[in-house]
Amino acid sequence: MDLWDAIGCKEPSLIACTGAGGKTSVMLSLVNGAQQRKVPVLVSTTTKMFYSQVVDLNPIFTGEFDAGAAFVASHLCRGGIAAWFSRMEGDKVIGLPPKWLDRIAKQKPSSYIIVEADGARGLWLKASKGHEPVIPDCTNITIGILNLKAIGQPLTSDIVHRLDLVLALLQRKKGAITRWQDIATLALHNRGIFQYSQGKKILLLAGGSAEQTNNVKQIVNHLTTYKAGIDKCIVTEGHGAFLQPIEVHDL
């Protein structure tokens, strides 16, 4: 079983990845699975990503829709992988307007689109500001990511993006030890990782291991009790293009 199997996505979709602690790994693992399946996929972001994260995808950079759409069409018609960003800015790539991705989704209904929809500076937990995540209207699946490795670590800027927001949302103090309840709250709260989500909601818990088994059980039970429209919880281990699902829970 790979990540495509765990998600259960069997028809072309626009998939938006939000949260912290594994978004790029999710995207790259889906690309890896798509290449094995010979499934056409467009990769982009509605915010920013490090160029080093996408360089191997041989991206195109253009702020002209027609030129980008033509590039995408030429790759996707052959069942390939296309990566399109508007421009470079320092060591980061700048993404596309969500409406452009909606247009591509309508023009290429037989292809998949995978979008990184917010940033977390490589940290493990986050909450959302009022303007994020930036989710295209045509999104079919929103994958919200949090990292189990945060459990047992102090709630500080070493592991938390937008620390003040997270502390206020969790009603906890800086330096308090992260609990499984905090992971569950960030998944369920209306200012958590699923703010503005569209379509089916899937919670992906990265950083899974045998030591996290009880924490996962507690989180899943909590999500089941306090339903918030999350369809599935997937636990993964590994990183980069080789995330491996180790548990899948239908909620």
C-alpha positions as CSV (number, residue, x, y, z in Angstrom):
1,M,0.0,0.0,0.0
2,D,1.3,3.4,-0.9
3,L,-0.1,6.9,-0.2
4,W,-2.4,6.8,-3.2
5,D,-4.0,3.6,-1.9
6,A,-4.3,5.0,1.6
7,I,-6.0,8.2,0.4
8,G,-8.4,6.1,-1.8
9,C,-8.3,8.6,-4.7
10,K,-9.4,6.7,-7.7
11,E,-10.4,9.5,-10.1
12,P,-8.7,12.7,-11.2
13,S,-8.8,15.3,-8.4
14,L,-7.3,18.5,-7.2
15,I,-5.5,17.7,-3.9
16,A,-4.5,20.6,-1.6
17,C,-2.0,19.9,1.2
18,T,-2.1,22.1,4.3
19,G,-0.7,22.1,7.8
20,A,2.9,21.4,9.0
21,G,5.5,18.7,9.3
22,G,5.2,16.8,6.0
23,K,3.4,18.7,3.2
24,T,6.3,18.5,0.7
25,S,6.8,14.8,1.6
26,V,3.2,14.1,0.9
27,M,3.4,15.9,-2.4
28,L,6.6,14.2,-3.5
29,S,5.3,10.8,-2.4
30,L,2.2,11.3,-4.4
31,V,4.3,12.3,-7.4
32,N,6.4,9.2,-6.9
33,G,3.3,7.0,-6.9
34,A,1.9,8.8,-9.9
35,Q,5.0,8.1,-11.9
36,Q,4.8,4.4,-11.1
37,R,1.1,4.4,-12.2
38,K,1.8,6.6,-15.2
39,V,-0.9,9.0,-13.9
40,P,-0.7,12.6,-15.2
41,V,-0.1,15.1,-12.4
42,L,0.4,18.9,-12.2
43,V,2.4,20.1,-9.2
44,S,2.3,23.7,-7.9
45,T,1.7,25.8,-4.9
46,T,-0.6,28.8,-4.0
47,T,2.1,30.2,-1.7
48,K,5.9,29.6,-1.7
49,M,8.2,26.6,-1.7
50,F,11.9,26.2,-1.6
51,Y,13.3,25.6,-5.1
52,S,15.4,22.7,-3.7
53,Q,12.1,20.9,-3.0
54,V,10.9,20.9,-6.6
55,V,14.1,21.2,-8.7
56,D,13.9,17.5,-9.6
57,L,10.5,18.0,-11.1
58,N,12.0,20.3,-13.8
59,P,9.5,23.1,-13.3
60,I,8.5,25.8,-15.7
61,F,8.5,29.4,-14.5
62,T,6.0,31.7,-16.2
63,G,3.5,34.3,-15.1
64,E,1.6,34.0,-18.4
65,F,-1.4,31.6,-18.1
66,D,-1.5,30.6,-21.8
67,A,2.2,29.7,-21.9
68,G,2.0,27.7,-18.6
69,A,-1.2,25.9,-19.7
70,A,0.4,24.9,-23.0
71,F,3.4,23.5,-21.1
72,V,1.2,21.6,-18.7
73,A,-1.0,20.2,-21.5
74,S,2.1,18.9,-23.4
75,H,3.2,17.0,-20.4
76,L,-0.1,15.7,-19.1
77,C,-1.3,14.4,-22.4
78,R,1.6,11.9,-22.3
79,G,0.7,10.8,-18.7
80,G,3.7,12.8,-17.3
81,I,4.5,15.1,-14.4
82,A,4.4,18.8,-14.9
83,A,5.5,21.4,-12.3
84,W,4.5,25.1,-12.9
85,F,5.4,28.1,-10.8
86,S,5.1,31.8,-11.6
87,R,8.7,32.8,-10.8
88,M,11.7,32.5,-8.6
89,E,12.3,34.8,-5.6
90,G,15.6,34.1,-4.0
91,D,15.8,30.5,-3.0
92,K,12.0,30.0,-3.3
93,V,9.5,29.4,-6.0
94,I,6.3,31.5,-6.1
95,G,3.1,29.7,-6.9
96,L,0.0,30.3,-9.0
97,P,-3.2,32.1,-8.3
98,P,-5.9,29.6,-7.2
99,K,-8.2,30.6,-10.0
100,W,-5.5,29.5,-12.5
101,L,-5.4,26.1,-10.9
102,D,-9.3,26.0,-11.1
103,R,-9.0,26.8,-14.8
104,I,-6.5,24.0,-15.4
105,A,-8.7,21.6,-13.4
106,K,-11.6,22.3,-15.7
107,Q,-9.5,22.2,-18.9
108,K,-7.8,18.9,-17.9
109,P,-10.5,16.9,-16.1
110,S,-8.6,13.7,-16.7
111,S,-5.5,14.8,-14.8
112,Y,-4.5,15.2,-11.1
113,I,-3.4,18.5,-9.6
114,I,-1.4,18.5,-6.3
115,V,-1.0,21.8,-4.6
116,E,0.9,22.9,-1.5
117,A,-1.6,25.5,0.0
118,D,0.3,27.0,2.9
119,G,3.7,27.3,4.5
120,A,5.1,26.1,7.9
121,R,8.9,26.8,7.5
122,G,9.6,23.1,7.9
123,L,8.2,22.9,11.4
124,W,5.9,20.3,12.9
125,L,2.8,22.2,14.0
126,K,0.9,25.3,13.0
127,A,-2.4,27.2,13.1
128,S,-3.8,29.3,10.3
129,K,-3.8,33.1,10.0
130,G,-6.9,34.7,8.5
131,H,-5.6,34.6,4.9
132,E,-4.5,30.9,4.9
133,P,-4.4,28.3,3.6
134,V,-5.1,29.4,0.0
135,I,-7.3,26.6,-1.3
136,P,-8.5,26.5,-4.9
137,D,-12.3,26.3,-5.3
138,C,-12.1,23.1,-7.3
139,T,-10.3,21.2,-4.6
140,N,-11.7,17.7,-4.2
141,I,-9.5,16.6,-1.3
142,T,-7.8,18.6,1.4
143,I,-5.0,16.7,3.2
144,G,-4.2,18.3,6.6
145,I,-0.8,17.3,7.9
146,L,0.6,17.4,11.5
147,N,3.7,15.6,12.8
148,L,3.5,13.2,15.7
149,K,7.2,13.9,16.6
150,A,5.9,17.1,18.3
151,I,4.4,15.1,21.1
152,G,6.5,15.3,24.2
153,Q,8.4,18.4,22.9
154,P,8.0,21.9,24.3
155,L,5.6,24.2,22.5
156,T,8.2,26.7,21.2
157,S,9.2,28.3,17.9
158,D,11.6,25.4,17.4
159,I,8.7,23.1,16.4
160,V,5.7,25.4,16.0
161,H,4.9,27.8,13.1
162,R,2.8,30.8,14.2
163,L,3.5,30.0,17.9
164,D,1.3,32.8,19.3
165,L,-1.7,31.6,17.3
166,V,-1.1,28.0,18.3
167,L,-0.8,28.8,22.0
168,A,-3.9,30.9,21.9
169,L,-5.9,28.2,20.1
170,L,-4.7,25.5,22.4
171,Q,-5.0,27.7,25.5
172,R,-1.5,26.7,26.6
173,K,1.7,28.4,27.6
174,K,4.9,28.7,25.8
175,G,7.2,25.8,26.7
176,A,4.3,23.5,27.8
177,I,4.8,19.9,26.6
178,T,2.9,19.0,23.5
179,R,0.2,16.3,24.1
180,W,-1.9,14.2,21.8
181,Q,-4.8,16.4,22.7
182,D,-3.0,19.4,21.1
183,I,-2.6,17.5,17.8
184,A,-6.3,16.6,17.9
185,T,-7.3,20.2,18.6
186,L,-5.2,21.6,15.7
187,A,-7.1,19.1,13.4
188,L,-10.5,20.0,14.8
189,H,-10.5,23.7,15.5
190,N,-12.0,26.0,12.9
191,R,-8.7,28.0,12.9
192,G,-6.6,24.9,12.7
193,I,-5.1,23.2,9.6
194,F,-8.5,22.6,7.9
195,Q,-9.5,26.3,7.8
196,Y,-11.1,27.0,4.4
197,S,-10.7,23.4,3.4
198,Q,-12.7,22.1,0.4
199,G,-13.9,18.7,-0.5
200,K,-13.0,15.6,1.4
201,K,-10.9,16.1,4.5
202,I,-8.0,13.7,5.3
203,L,-5.8,14.1,8.4
204,L,-2.3,12.8,7.8
205,L,-0.1,12.2,10.9
206,A,3.5,12.2,9.8
207,G,6.3,10.9,12.1
208,G,4.5,7.6,12.9
209,S,6.3,4.9,14.8
210,A,5.6,2.0,17.3
211,E,6.1,4.5,20.1
212,Q,3.3,6.6,18.8
213,T,0.7,3.8,18.7
214,N,-1.2,4.8,21.9
215,N,-1.1,8.5,20.9
216,V,-2.6,7.7,17.5
217,K,-5.3,5.6,19.2
218,Q,-6.2,8.5,21.5
219,I,-6.3,11.0,18.6
220,V,-8.5,8.7,16.4
221,N,-10.9,8.1,19.3
222,H,-11.1,11.9,19.9
223,L,-11.7,12.6,16.3
224,T,-14.5,10.0,16.2
225,T,-16.2,11.5,19.2
226,Y,-15.9,15.1,18.2
227,K,-16.7,14.8,14.5
228,A,-15.7,17.7,12.3
229,G,-16.2,16.2,8.9
230,I,-12.8,14.6,8.7
231,D,-13.2,11.5,6.6
232,K,-10.0,9.6,7.3
233,C,-6.8,9.6,9.4
234,I,-3.6,8.2,7.8
235,V,-0.5,7.7,9.8
236,T,2.8,7.6,7.9
237,E,6.5,6.9,8.6
238,G,9.5,8.1,6.5
239,H,10.0,11.3,4.7
240,G,10.6,12.8,1.2
241,A,9.3,10.8,-1.7
242,F,9.0,7.6,0.3
243,L,6.3,8.3,2.9
244,Q,4.8,4.9,3.9
245,P,1.3,4.6,5.3
246,I,1.4,2.4,8.4
247,E,-2.2,3.0,9.6
248,V,-5.4,4.0,7.9
249,H,-8.5,4.9,10.0
250,D,-11.9,5.7,8.4
251,L,-13.7,8.1,10.7
